[in-house]
Amino acid sequence: MRPESAASDAALSEFIHGMLQPRKPRPRTLLIGIGVALALAVAGGAVLVGGSRESEGAARAPAAAAAEKPAPVIVEPVRFASAAATVTAVGTGRAASAVALYPEAAGRVTEILFTPGQHVKRGQPLLRLDAEEEELNVQLARVRLEDARQQLERYERTVATGAVSATEVDRARTALSAARIELARAELALRQRTLVAPFDGVIGIANVDVGDRVTESTQIASLDDRSSLLVDFEVPEAFAYGVRVGGAVTATTWALPGEEFAGTVAAIGSRIDPQTRTLRVRARFPNTGDRLRTGMSFTIRLPLAGDRFPSVPSVAVQWDRRGAYVWRVVDGKAERVPVRVLKREEEWVLVDAPLAADDRIVTEGVQRLRPGRAVEIRQRAAAVAAGELR
């Protein structure tokens, strides 16, 4: 017991003993005595409290000193990676050139010159219509042309003698030109009685038979140039900036499982669709071996290149009310660096932040850090064995 506490207890005991002795009460003396006793008691308590606080302060000093020791941490160097993305879409294939064949004139089918699935060349005859009248018109036009030529020659020989006027010679020349045009028209009408292939390709099944009467609106067959296949697909607006003509694409189809086809971007739409917020893109795929067909459904994968950004382990990214951040070790001390998360890839995160290649980022031990706190970089196995990290 402290001396101050013993003195206050003795004074209080003596005062109480005196109060118990019978005497004539003196109010003023009684009040003064009570005040003195209370003052002594409070003083003793204050001394005790002060002594207790001093003891607590002495006990806390080693703990505070320990807290300021360098914090053990595990770090990883910053990597840099491209903010590339892969757009996946579904599209339907069609031949590089595909047409439905129609006759250029009405008439009766006299010959079908192809078989379904046949490879045909440009200009090859595919179908003929009856052409007797057109052949006669060609012969008649040739006769008229020859007559007009002979008449012009006679006029030109006699114009010098004055037997014919210059005006008549001019009329003969005009008649000859008209006869040539009539012959050309007759020959055109005759050619239109024969349907020919407009390009190299594979022809489909005939929709008519010999003897059928057809018009200009009767579809004869389809013709596809399957040397390459076109696939149209949609790219979201957010990735439209990265699409380039000539860019590489790959495609798979359920019709040929396990196979992947390489192609290129052949064309890009001129605008974003305001309804779907997508950009139309067309890819071309070489059809080696003629295995792909118009109408096939394809899954398209379009890789898009992007700028390079820092990449940090996902466990290093911390969050608070101010946003995302990481701890960087600079000169043996912790430094808080704000980041903006761009993309997550498995265990790494692509961020937009003022980080340099090989900057050391804290991945474990972040709970002990504050700006400027000294750190000690440890190997993970040793730190865990020592119980410094959990």
C-alpha positions in Angstrom: 0.0 0.0 0.0 1.2 3.5 -0.9 1.9 6.0 2.1 -0.6 8.5 0.6 -3.3 5.9 0.6 -2.6 4.8 4.3 -2.7 8.4 5.5 -6.0 9.0 3.9 -7.5 5.8 5.3 -6.2 6.7 8.9 -7.7 10.2 8.7 -11.0 8.9 7.6 -11.1 6.3 10.4 -10.2 8.9 13.1 -13.0 11.2 11.8 -15.6 8.4 11.9 -14.5 7.4 15.5 -14.8 11.0 16.7 -18.3 11.3 15.2 -19.4 8.3 17.1 -18.4 9.9 20.5 -21.3 11.7 22.2 -20.8 15.4 22.0 -22.7 18.5 21.2 -23.1 18.8 17.6 -21.3 21.6 15.7 -22.6 21.8 12.2 -19.8 23.9 10.7 -17.0 21.7 12.1 -18.8 18.6 10.8 -19.0 19.8 7.3 -15.4 20.8 7.2 -14.3 17.4 8.4 -16.4 15.6 5.8 -14.8 17.8 3.0 -11.3 17.0 4.2 -12.0 13.3 4.3 -13.4 13.3 0.8 -10.5 15.3 -0.5 -8.0 12.8 0.9 -9.9 9.9 -0.6 -10.0 11.4 -4.0 -6.3 12.3 -3.9 -5.5 8.7 -3.0 -7.6 7.4 -5.9 -6.0 9.8 -8.4 -2.6 8.6 -7.3 -3.7 5.0 -7.8 -5.2 5.8 -11.2 -2.1 7.7 -12.3 0.0 4.8 -11.2 -2.1 2.4 -13.2 -1.9 4.5 -16.4 1.9 4.7 -16.0 2.0 0.9 -15.7 -0.2 0.5 -18.9 2.0 3.0 -20.8 5.1 1.1 -19.8 3.5 -2.2 -21.0 2.4 -0.8 -24.3 5.8 0.6 -25.2 7.3 -2.7 -26.3 4.1 -3.5 -28.4 4.3 -0.2 -30.2 8.0 -0.7 -30.9 7.2 -4.2 -32.3 4.5 -2.8 -34.6 6.9 -0.5 -36.3 9.2 -3.4 -37.3 9.3 -3.9 -41.1 6.3 -5.9 -42.2 7.0 -9.2 -43.9 5.5 -9.3 -47.4 5.5 -11.4 -50.5 5.9 -9.6 -53.8 5.5 -10.3 -57.5 6.9 -8.2 -60.4 4.6 -6.3 -62.7 4.1 -7.8 -66.1 2.8 -6.1 -69.3 0.2 -7.7 -71.5 -2.0 -6.7 -74.4 -5.6 -5.7 -73.8 -6.6 -8.0 -76.5 -10.0 -9.6 -76.8 -11.7 -12.3 -78.8 -15.2 -11.7 -80.2 -17.3 -14.8 -80.6 -20.3 -14.7 -82.9 -22.5 -16.9 -85.0 -23.0 -16.5 -88.7 -24.3 -18.3 -91.8 -22.1 -19.1 -94.7 -22.7 -18.4 -98.3 -20.7 -18.8 -101.5 -18.4 -16.0 -102.6 -20.7 -15.6 -105.6 -24.2 -17.1 -105.6 -27.0 -16.5 -108.1 -30.3 -17.8 -109.1 -30.3 -18.4 -112.9 -33.3 -17.0 -115.0 -33.7 -17.0 -118.8 -33.5 -13.7 -120.6 -36.5 -14.5 -122.8 -39.7 -16.6 -122.7 -40.0 -19.8 -124.7 -40.0 -23.5 -124.7 -37.0 -25.5 -123.3 -35.3 -27.5 -126.0 -32.1 -28.6 -124.2 -30.7 -28.8 -120.6 -26.9 -28.9 -120.9 -25.9 -29.5 -117.3 -26.2 -32.0 -114.5 -26.8 -31.1 -110.8 -23.5 -30.5 -108.9 -21.5 -30.0 -112.1 -18.6 -27.6 -112.1 -19.1 -25.2 -115.0 -17.0 -22.5 -116.6 -18.0 -18.9 -117.3 -19.8 -18.6 -120.6 -20.6 -22.3 -120.8 -24.2 -23.0 -122.2 -26.6 -24.4 -119.6 -30.0 -24.3 -121.3 -31.5 -23.6 -124.8 -34.9 -22.4 -125.8 -36.6 -22.8 -129.1 -35.0 -20.2 -131.5 -36.4 -20.8 -135.0 -37.9 -17.3 -135.3 -34.8 -15.7 -134.0 -32.6 -17.6 -136.4 -34.8 -16.4 -139.3 -34.6 -12.8 -138.1 -30.8 -13.0 -138.1 -30.8 -14.3 -141.7 -33.2 -11.6 -142.8 -31.1 -8.9 -141.1 -28.0 -10.2 -142.9 -29.7 -10.0 -146.3 -30.8 -6.4 -145.6 -27.4 -5.5 -144.5 -25.9 -6.8 -147.7 -28.4 -5.0 -149.8 -27.7 -1.7 -148.1 -24.0 -2.2 -148.6 -24.4 -2.8 -152.3 -26.6 0.1 -152.8 -24.2 2.5 -151.1 -21.4 1.2 -153.3 -23.4 1.9 -156.5 -24.2 5.4 -155.3 -20.6 6.2 -154.5 -19.4 5.0 -158.0 -22.0 7.2 -159.8 -22.0 10.3 -157.6 -19.2 11.8 -159.7 -21.3 11.6 -162.9 -24.2 13.4 -161.3 -26.6 10.5 -161.7 -27.3 10.6 -157.9 -27.2 13.4 -155.6 -25.1 13.7 -152.5 -28.2 13.5 -150.4 -29.1 10.1 -151.8 -25.6 8.9 -151.0 -26.0 10.1 -147.4 -29.3 8.2 -147.2 -27.6 5.1 -148.4 -25.0 5.4 -145.7 -27.7 5.8 -143.1 -29.6 2.7 -144.4 -26.4 0.7 -144.1 -25.9 1.7 -140.5 -29.5 0.9 -139.7 -29.1 -2.6 -141.3 -26.1 -3.2 -139.1 -28.1 -2.3 -136.0 -30.9 -4.6 -137.1 -28.5 -7.5 -137.5 -27.0 -6.9 -134.1 -30.5 -6.9 -132.5 -31.4 -10.1 -134.2 -28.2 -11.8 -133.1 -28.8 -10.6 -129.5 -32.3 -12.0 -129.5 -30.8 -15.3 -130.8 -28.2 -15.4 -128.0 -30.8 -14.8 -125.4 -32.4 -18.1 -126.3 -29.4 -19.7 -124.7 -28.7 -19.5 -120.9 -24.9 -19.4 -120.1 -23.0 -19.5 -116.8 -22.1 -16.0 -115.6 -19.0 -17.2 -113.7 -17.2 -20.4 -112.7 -19.0 -22.4 -110.1 -21.1 -25.4 -109.2 -24.7 -25.6 -110.5 -27.6 -26.9 -108.6 -30.6 -29.0 -109.4 -32.6 -27.9 -112.5 -36.1 -26.7 -111.8 -37.4 -27.3 -115.3 -37.5 -30.1 -117.9 -37.2 -30.2 -121.6 -40.5 -29.1 -123.2 -41.5 -26.7 -120.3 -42.4 -23.2 -121.2 -40.6 -20.6 -119.2 -40.6 -16.9 -118.8 -38.1 -14.3 -117.6 -39.3 -15.0 -114.0 -38.8 -18.8 -114.1 -35.8 -19.9 -112.0 -33.8 -22.5 -113.9 -31.2 -23.4 -111.2 -28.7 -21.9 -108.7 -25.0 -21.4 -109.3 -22.5 -21.0 -106.5 -18.8 -20.1 -106.7 -17.7 -22.2 -103.7 -14.0 -21.5 -104.1 -14.4 -19.5 -100.9 -17.2 -19.0 -98.4 -18.4 -15.7 -96.9 -19.8 -15.5 -93.4 -21.5 -12.4 -92.1 -21.6 -11.8 -88.3 -22.1 -9.0 -85.8 -19.5 -7.4 -83.6 -20.6 -5.5 -80.5 -20.1 -1.7 -80.6 -17.5 -1.8 -77.8 -15.2 -3.8 -80.1 -15.9 -2.2 -83.4 -12.8 0.0 -83.2 -10.5 -3.0 -83.3 -11.8 -4.7 -86.5 -9.6 -4.3 -89.6 -9.9 -5.6 -93.2 -7.5 -8.4 -93.6 -7.6 -9.3 -89.9 -7.4 -13.0 -89.1 -10.5 -15.0 -88.0 -11.2 -18.6 -87.3 -14.5 -20.6 -87.7 -15.9 -23.9 -86.6 -19.1 -25.6 -87.7 -21.3 -28.3 -86.2 -21.3 -30.0 -89.6 -17.6 -30.8 -89.3 -16.8 -31.2 -85.5 -13.3 -30.9 -84.4 -12.1 -28.9 -87.4 -11.1 -25.2 -87.5 -11.0 -23.0 -90.6 -8.8 -20.0 -91.0 -10.0 -16.9 -92.8 -9.7 -13.1 -93.0 -12.0 -10.1 -92.6 -13.2 -9.3 -96.1 -15.5 -6.3 -95.5 -16.7 -4.1 -92.7 -20.1 -2.3 -92.4 -20.1 1.5 -92.7 -22.2 2.1 -89.6 -23.3 0.8 -86.2 -26.8 -0.6 -86.2 -28.8 1.7 -83.8 -31.1 -1.1 -82.8 -28.7 -3.8 -82.0 -25.6 -1.6 -81.3 -23.5 -3.9 -83.5 -21.3 -3.6 -86.5 -21.7 -6.0 -89.5 -18.5 -7.8 -90.5 -17.9 -10.2 -93.4 -15.2 -12.9 -93.3 -13.9 -14.9 -96.2 -12.8 -18.6 -95.8 -11.0 -20.5 -98.5 -13.0 -23.6 -99.3 -10.2 -26.1 -99.9 -11.5 -29.4 -101.0 -15.0 -28.0 -101.5 -16.1 -29.1 -98.0 -18.0 -26.0 -97.0 -21.5 -25.3 -98.2 -23.8 -22.3 -98.5 -26.2 -22.2 -95.5 -23.9 -23.8 -93.0 -23.9 -22.3 -89.5 -20.5 -21.2 -88.2 -19.1 -20.0 -84.9 -16.7 -17.2 -85.6 -13.8 -16.1 -83.4 -12.3 -12.7 -84.1 -9.2 -11.8 -82.1 -8.7 -8.1 -81.6 -5.4 -6.5 -80.7 -5.2 -3.9 -78.0 -2.8 -1.6 -76.2 -0.3 -3.0 -73.6 -1.1 -2.5 -69.9 0.4 -3.5 -66.6 -0.7 -7.0 -65.3 -0.7 -7.7 -61.6 -1.8 -10.8 -59.5 -5.5 -10.6 -58.7 -4.8 -11.1 -55.0 -2.8 -7.9 -55.0 -5.7 -5.7 -55.9 -7.4 -4.1 -52.9 -10.6 -2.0 -52.6 -11.8 0.7 -50.3 -14.3 3.6 -50.6 -11.8 5.4 -52.9 -11.6 2.5 -55.4 -9.1 -0.1 -56.3 -5.4 0.1 -55.5 -2.2 -2.0 -55.0 0.8 -1.8 -52.8 4.1 -1.2 -54.5 7.5 -1.6 -52.7 9.7 1.4 -53.3 13.1 1.8 -51.4 11.9 -0.7 -48.8 8.6 1.1 -48.1 5.0 0.5 -49.0 3.5 2.9 -51.5 -0.2 2.9 -52.4 -0.9 3.0 -56.2 -4.5 3.6 -57.4 -5.5 1.3 -60.4 -8.4 0.9 -62.8 -9.3 -2.8 -63.5 -9.5 -3.4 -67.3 -9.7 -7.1 -67.6 -9.4 -10.3 -65.5 -7.5 -13.3 -66.9 -7.4 -16.3 -64.6 -5.1 -15.3 -61.7 -3.9 -12.0 -63.2 -5.6 -8.7 -63.7 -5.0 -6.1 -66.4 -5.0 -2.6 -64.9 -4.6 1.0 -66.0 -2.1 2.4 -63.5 1.3 4.3 -63.4 3.3 1.1 -63.0 6.6 0.1 -64.7 7.8 -3.2 -65.8 9.3 -5.2 -62.9 7.8 -3.0 -60.2 7.4 -5.1 -57.1 3.7 -5.5 -56.0 2.7 -6.9 -52.6 0.6 -10.0 -52.9 0.6 -11.2 -49.3 0.9 -9.2 -46.1 -1.2 -6.3 -47.3 -3.3 -6.2 -44.1 -0.3 -4.8 -42.2 0.6 -2.0 -44.7 0.0 1.7 -44.6 1.7 4.4 -46.8 5.4 4.7 -45.9 5.5 1.5 -43.7 8.8 -0.3 -43.9 8.6 -3.8 -45.4 10.8 -6.8 -45.5 10.5 -8.9 -48.7 10.4 -12.6 -47.7 10.1 -15.9 -49.5 6.7 -17.3 -49.1 7.7 -20.7 -47.7 10.0 -19.2 -45.1 7.4 -16.6 -44.1 4.6 -19.2 -43.6 6.9 -21.5 -41.7 7.7 -18.7 -39.3 4.1 -17.8 -38.8 4.5 -14.4 -40.2 1.9 -14.9 -43.0 -1.4 -16.7 -43.1 
